[in-house]
Amino acid sequence: MSETPRASERGGRRVVVTGATGNVGTSLVRRLLGDPAVGSVVGVARRPPADLGVLGAGVEWRAADVAVDDLREVFVGADAVVHLAWRIQPSRDPDGMWRVNVSGTERVLDAVVACGVPAFVQASSLAAYVPAPQGRLVGEEWPIGGVASSPYSWQKAYVERTIDTFEARHPAIRVVRMRPTLLVKPEAVRAVRRYFAGLLLARPIAGRHLTALLTHAPLAFQILHTDDAADAFARAALDDGAHGAFNVSTDEVLGRSRPSLEAPLAFAAEALSRLHVQPLDRGWVELFFRGPLLDSGRAKAELGWKPEHDPRQALSDTLAAARRRRGWPTPALS
């Protein structure tokens, strides 16, 4: 493994981003490239984009699978690693998800230690929290545990526990956990079509009213434009004083909680998922109903972060792009 001086010693920080072609990754790479404190950005993905300049000509792309590949050559000389790589589906294959999400994160952490990377930022989620009463805003002190029926959720919680142990063993490494709400942007339409295909099939009925239907859904939820989340991630990676957990969300709450609908909707989702009509199973519905609303006051106060996009407009623009089948030409991790 060659010795590479840290970019901060050469006049700009070197930031490595795993999962760089995903929803958050594409926004974060773009945000970092525009930051004067950043000297170089390394994008790590199983399949880098065919057009390597699609996200910015300054990105150093590395093809690597966090579940199997040696990451030390990628991380050497890094000032910060932002770990975004995560397998979201299928829920019916939790072992396959585990290999990427849990084992992959453990391998990333091992490489961070081996390369002496001084800062590590983990993409966690609101899904890592234990359920909260509908309508309650929770801070970062809310317990971690997830929703048992959702592999996505309980694996996020498991990784947080893994990072607890990592922090205790390596106190010299600055560790940050970012816990965003539901993230959307027009460029990430592949994910929208994949996870909300059933809603898009309703276009002949709902048409342009689909956004209004969602914002009056029978559960309380928050939406954040991915570019705003990426700004928070970048601030956490570059601010030497940032550590611990940060909720990342807008303040506005959409929808209205109707808990009585959780059971029938979960039953219907599970049945349709088993028939391969749509990909959202019982666990996803239960997560949507039980996941907490986020108080992002700490991110605003300590990172100087503030979301710039209106959540309703972000949702509307994303759904419109999904219907038109537009978006970044980057492959998804599935």
C-alpha positions as CSV (number, residue, x, y, z in Angstrom):
1,M,0.0,0.0,0.0
2,S,1.6,3.2,-1.1
3,E,2.1,6.2,1.2
4,T,-0.1,9.1,0.2
5,P,0.1,12.4,2.1
6,R,-3.2,13.7,3.3
7,A,-4.8,16.2,1.0
8,S,-5.1,18.6,3.9
9,E,-1.3,18.7,4.0
10,R,-1.3,19.6,0.3
11,G,-3.8,22.4,0.4
12,G,-7.2,20.7,0.4
13,R,-9.0,17.8,2.0
14,R,-9.4,14.4,0.4
15,V,-12.8,13.0,1.0
16,V,-13.8,9.4,0.0
17,V,-17.5,8.7,-0.6
18,T,-18.8,5.1,-0.7
19,G,-22.1,4.6,-2.6
20,A,-21.2,7.7,-4.6
21,T,-23.7,6.9,-7.4
22,G,-26.7,6.7,-5.2
23,N,-29.3,9.3,-4.2
24,V,-27.2,11.0,-1.5
25,G,-23.9,10.1,-3.1
26,T,-24.5,12.0,-6.4
27,S,-25.6,15.1,-4.4
28,L,-22.7,14.9,-2.0
29,V,-20.0,14.5,-4.7
30,R,-21.4,17.5,-6.4
31,R,-21.5,19.5,-3.1
32,L,-17.9,18.5,-2.2
33,L,-16.5,19.4,-5.6
34,G,-17.8,23.0,-5.1
35,D,-16.3,23.4,-1.6
36,P,-13.0,25.4,-1.5
37,A,-11.8,23.3,1.5
38,V,-11.9,20.1,-0.6
39,G,-8.8,19.2,-2.7
40,S,-10.0,15.9,-4.1
41,V,-13.1,13.7,-4.1
42,V,-13.0,9.9,-4.5
43,G,-16.2,8.3,-5.5
44,V,-16.5,4.6,-4.7
45,A,-19.2,2.5,-6.4
46,R,-19.7,-1.1,-7.5
47,R,-20.3,0.3,-11.0
48,P,-19.0,3.8,-11.6
49,P,-21.0,5.8,-14.2
50,A,-20.2,5.1,-17.8
51,D,-19.8,8.8,-18.4
52,L,-17.2,9.6,-15.7
53,G,-17.8,13.3,-16.0
54,V,-21.6,13.1,-15.4
55,L,-21.2,14.1,-11.7
56,G,-18.2,16.4,-12.2
57,A,-14.9,16.1,-14.0
58,G,-12.9,16.3,-10.7
59,V,-14.1,13.0,-9.2
60,E,-11.6,10.1,-8.9
61,W,-13.8,7.0,-9.5
62,R,-12.9,3.7,-7.9
63,A,-14.9,0.5,-8.7
64,A,-15.2,-1.4,-5.4
65,D,-17.8,-3.5,-3.6
66,V,-17.7,-2.8,0.1
67,A,-18.8,-6.3,0.9
68,V,-15.9,-8.1,-0.8
69,D,-13.1,-5.7,-2.1
70,D,-10.0,-4.5,-0.3
71,L,-10.7,-0.8,0.5
72,R,-7.4,0.1,1.9
73,E,-5.9,1.3,-1.4
74,V,-9.0,3.5,-1.8
75,F,-8.9,5.0,1.7
76,V,-5.2,5.7,2.0
77,G,-4.5,9.4,2.3
78,A,-8.1,10.3,3.0
79,D,-9.0,13.0,5.5
80,A,-12.6,11.7,5.8
81,V,-14.6,8.8,4.6
82,V,-18.4,9.2,4.2
83,H,-20.0,5.8,4.1
84,L,-23.3,5.8,2.1
85,A,-23.2,2.4,0.4
86,W,-26.3,0.5,1.5
87,R,-28.6,-2.2,0.0
88,I,-32.2,-1.2,0.5
89,Q,-33.9,-4.2,-1.0
90,P,-35.2,-6.9,-1.4
91,S,-36.6,-7.3,2.2
92,R,-37.1,-11.0,1.4
93,D,-33.3,-11.4,1.2
94,P,-32.1,-10.0,4.6
95,D,-28.9,-12.1,4.4
96,G,-28.0,-10.5,1.1
97,M,-28.7,-7.1,2.7
98,W,-26.7,-8.0,5.7
99,R,-23.6,-8.8,3.7
100,V,-23.5,-5.2,2.2
101,N,-25.1,-3.2,5.1
102,V,-23.6,-4.8,8.2
103,S,-20.6,-6.8,7.0
104,G,-19.8,-4.1,4.5
105,T,-19.8,-1.4,7.1
106,E,-17.5,-3.5,9.3
107,R,-15.1,-3.8,6.4
108,V,-15.2,0.0,5.8
109,L,-14.5,0.6,9.5
110,D,-11.5,-1.8,9.4
111,A,-10.1,0.0,6.4
112,V,-10.6,3.4,8.1
113,V,-8.5,2.2,11.0
114,A,-5.9,0.5,8.8
115,C,-5.4,3.7,6.8
116,G,-5.4,6.1,9.8
117,V,-8.4,8.1,8.4
118,P,-9.1,10.8,11.1
119,A,-12.8,11.2,10.3
120,F,-15.7,8.9,9.5
121,V,-19.3,9.8,8.6
122,Q,-22.0,7.1,8.6
123,A,-25.3,7.5,6.8
124,S,-27.8,6.3,9.3
125,S,-31.5,7.0,9.1
126,L,-34.6,7.9,11.0
127,A,-35.3,4.2,10.6
128,A,-32.7,3.4,13.2
129,Y,-34.8,4.8,16.0
130,V,-37.4,2.8,18.0
131,P,-41.0,3.7,17.1
132,A,-42.3,7.0,18.5
133,P,-45.9,8.2,19.0
134,Q,-47.2,9.7,15.7
135,G,-46.7,13.4,15.6
136,R,-43.9,13.5,18.1
137,L,-40.6,15.2,17.2
138,V,-37.6,13.4,18.6
139,G,-34.0,14.5,19.1
140,E,-30.8,12.5,18.8
141,E,-31.2,11.1,22.3
142,W,-34.3,9.0,21.2
143,P,-33.4,5.3,21.6
144,I,-32.0,3.3,18.8
145,G,-33.6,-0.1,17.9
146,G,-35.5,0.1,14.7
147,V,-38.7,-1.6,13.5
148,A,-38.4,-5.4,13.8
149,S,-40.4,-6.2,10.7
150,S,-38.2,-4.0,8.5
151,P,-34.7,-5.4,7.6
152,Y,-33.7,-1.9,6.4
153,S,-34.7,-0.5,9.8
154,W,-33.2,-3.0,12.2
155,Q,-30.0,-3.3,10.1
156,K,-29.6,0.5,10.4
157,A,-30.0,0.1,14.2
158,Y,-27.5,-2.7,14.3
159,V,-24.9,-0.7,12.4
160,E,-25.3,2.1,14.9
161,R,-24.5,-0.3,17.7
162,T,-21.5,-1.5,15.8
163,I,-20.3,2.1,15.5
164,D,-20.8,2.5,19.3
165,T,-18.2,-0.2,19.8
166,F,-16.0,1.3,17.1
167,E,-16.0,4.7,18.8
168,A,-15.1,3.2,22.2
169,R,-12.2,1.3,20.7
170,H,-10.9,4.2,18.5
171,P,-11.5,7.4,20.4
172,A,-9.0,9.3,18.2
173,I,-11.2,8.9,15.1
174,R,-13.9,11.6,14.8
175,V,-17.2,9.7,14.2
176,V,-20.4,11.3,12.9
177,R,-23.8,9.6,12.3
178,M,-26.3,11.4,10.0
179,R,-29.9,10.4,10.5
180,P,-32.0,11.9,7.6
181,T,-35.7,11.6,7.0
182,L,-37.1,10.5,3.6
183,L,-34.9,12.0,0.8
184,V,-36.1,12.9,-2.7
185,K,-34.8,14.7,-5.7
186,P,-35.8,14.6,-9.4
187,E,-32.6,13.0,-10.5
188,A,-33.2,10.0,-8.2
189,V,-36.2,8.8,-10.2
190,R,-35.0,5.2,-10.4
191,A,-35.4,4.8,-6.7
192,V,-38.8,6.5,-6.8
193,R,-40.1,4.2,-9.6
194,R,-38.7,1.2,-7.8
195,Y,-40.2,1.9,-4.3
196,F,-43.3,3.8,-5.2
197,A,-44.2,2.1,-8.5
198,G,-47.7,1.4,-7.2
199,L,-48.3,5.1,-6.8
200,L,-47.0,5.9,-10.2
201,L,-49.3,3.3,-11.7
202,A,-52.1,5.4,-10.3
203,R,-51.3,8.2,-12.7
204,P,-54.4,7.7,-14.9
205,I,-56.5,8.3,-11.8
206,A,-54.5,10.8,-9.8
207,G,-52.6,12.6,-12.6
208,R,-51.2,15.9,-11.3
209,H,-53.1,15.4,-8.0
210,L,-50.7,12.6,-6.9
211,T,-48.6,15.0,-4.9
212,A,-51.6,16.4,-3.1
213,L,-52.7,12.9,-2.3
214,L,-49.3,12.1,-0.8
215,T,-49.1,15.3,1.3
216,H,-52.5,14.3,2.8
217,A,-51.5,10.7,3.4
218,P,-52.9,8.9,6.5
219,L,-49.6,9.2,8.4
220,A,-47.4,12.0,9.5
221,F,-44.0,12.2,7.7
222,Q,-41.3,14.6,6.6
223,I,-39.6,15.1,3.2
224,L,-36.2,16.6,2.5
225,H,-34.5,17.4,-0.8
226,T,-31.4,15.2,-1.1
227,D,-29.2,18.2,-2.0
228,D,-30.1,19.7,1.4
229,A,-29.1,16.4,3.1
230,A,-25.9,16.3,1.2
231,D,-25.0,19.8,2.4
232,A,-25.4,18.6,6.0
233,F,-23.3,15.5,5.3
234,A,-20.5,17.7,3.7
235,R,-20.6,20.1,6.7
236,A,-20.2,17.1,9.1
237,A,-17.3,15.6,7.1
238,L,-15.4,18.9,6.9
239,D,-16.1,20.4,10.4
240,D,-13.4,19.1,12.7
241,G,-15.7,20.0,15.7
242,A,-18.6,17.9,14.4
243,H,-19.2,14.6,16.2
244,G,-22.0,12.4,17.3
245,A,-25.5,12.1,15.8
246,F,-27.4,14.6,13.7
247,N,-31.0,14.5,12.7
248,V,-31.5,15.9,9.2
249,S,-34.9,17.0,8.1
250,T,-37.2,19.9,7.3
251,D,-39.5,21.2,10.0
252,E,-42.7,20.8,8.0
253,V,-44.8,17.7,8.7
254,L,-46.9,16.4,5.9
255,G,-49.9,14.1,6.2
256,R,-52.0,13.3,9.2
257,S,-51.6,10.2,11.5
258,R,-54.4,7.6,11.2
259,P,-53.0,4.6,13.1
260,S,-56.1,2.5,12.4
261,L,-55.1,2.2,8.8
262,E,-51.6,0.7,9.5
263,A,-52.8,-2.9,9.8
264,P,-54.9,-3.1,6.7
265,L,-52.3,-1.2,4.6
266,A,-49.5,-3.5,5.9
267,F,-51.6,-6.6,5.0
268,A,-52.3,-5.3,1.5
269,A,-48.7,-4.3,0.9
270,E,-47.4,-7.7,2.0
271,A,-49.9,-9.5,-0.3
272,L,-49.0,-7.3,-3.3
273,S,-45.3,-7.7,-2.5
274,R,-45.5,-11.5,-2.5
275,L,-47.3,-11.3,-5.9
276,H,-44.4,-9.0,-7.1
277,V,-46.9,-6.3,-8.0
278,Q,-45.0,-3.7,-6.0
279,P,-41.9,-3.8,-3.8
280,L,-43.1,-2.4,-0.5
281,D,-43.8,-5.1,2.0
282,R,-45.3,-5.1,5.5
283,G,-42.1,-3.9,7.1
284,W,-41.9,-0.7,5.0
285,V,-45.5,0.2,5.8
286,E,-45.0,-0.3,9.5
287,L,-41.8,1.7,9.3
288,F,-43.6,4.6,7.6
289,F,-46.3,4.6,10.3
290,R,-44.0,4.1,13.3
291,G,-40.9,6.0,12.3
292,P,-40.4,9.2,14.3
293,L,-40.5,12.7,13.1
294,L,-37.1,14.4,13.5
295,D,-36.1,17.5,15.4
296,S,-33.1,18.8,13.4
297,G,-32.2,21.6,15.8
298,R,-28.7,20.2,16.6
299,A,-27.7,20.2,12.9
300,K,-28.8,23.8,12.5
301,A,-27.1,25.0,15.7
302,E,-23.8,23.1,15.4
303,L,-23.3,22.6,11.7
304,G,-24.8,25.9,10.6
305,W,-27.1,23.9,8.4
306,K,-30.4,25.0,6.9
307,P,-32.5,23.3,4.3
308,E,-33.1,25.5,1.2
309,H,-35.8,23.5,-0.7
310,D,-39.5,23.5,-0.1
311,P,-40.4,19.8,0.8
312,R,-43.7,19.9,-1.1
313,Q,-42.1,21.2,-4.3
314,A,-39.3,18.7,-3.9
315,L,-41.8,15.9,-3.8
316,S,-43.8,17.3,-6.7
317,D,-40.7,17.7,-8.9
318,T,-39.5,14.2,-8.1
319,L,-42.8,12.5,-8.9
320,A,-43.1,14.5,-12.1
321,A,-39.6,13.5,-13.2
322,A,-40.5,9.8,-12.3
323,R,-43.5,10.0,-14.6
324,R,-41.3,11.4,-17.4
325,R,-38.6,8.8,-16.7
326,R,-35.8,11.3,-16.2
327,G,-32.9,11.2,-13.9
328,W,-29.1,10.6,-13.5
329,P,-27.8,7.8,-15.7
330,T,-26.1,6.0,-12.7
331,P,-26.7,2.4,-11.7
332,A,-28.6,1.6,-8.5
333,L,-27.4,-0.8,-5.8
334,S,-30.2,-3.4,-5.6
